[in-house]
Amino acid sequence: MTTASTRPVPFPDDVTEGFWDSLRTQTLSIQRCARCSRFNHAPSLTCRACGSEDLRYEPVSGRGTVHSYTVLEDPPGPGFAALVPLVVVVVELVEQPGLLMVANLLGPGPAEVQIGAEVEVSFEKISEDCVLPQFRPAGA
């Protein structure tokens, strides 16, 4: 069994299915409210801005900046042992101020990560049915 196969995988539900489906086609899609046009992430049943239930998934650029980060020195589970140190970033997507997404940062080591650095989404296939969004330095 490979390391990738032992990593935990998400279990999509009715609310998150559109997000995970888009990733399998190498597209990052985020919920957007049809009433007020605000993006909404993490996926939910109602818009956090206006309370509308009319949310649809819309493709976004996948570009953003590092808003915050942490470095995991110890693996959070057996499937992550080969990945540490693991840089986990909070990225503010360019589509909307405050539109935050958490993922791993691939490429730079912990000493090279900088808040404000420009990043772009990358897609990591960890199984036949699961693709995870990750980030890389922009232009890498």
Secondary structure by P-SEA (a helix, b strand, c coil): cccccccccccccccaaaaaaaaaacbbbbbbbccccccccccccccccccccbbbbbbccccccccccccccccccccccccccbbbbbccccccccbbbbbbbcccccccccccbbbbbbbbbccccbbbbbbccccc
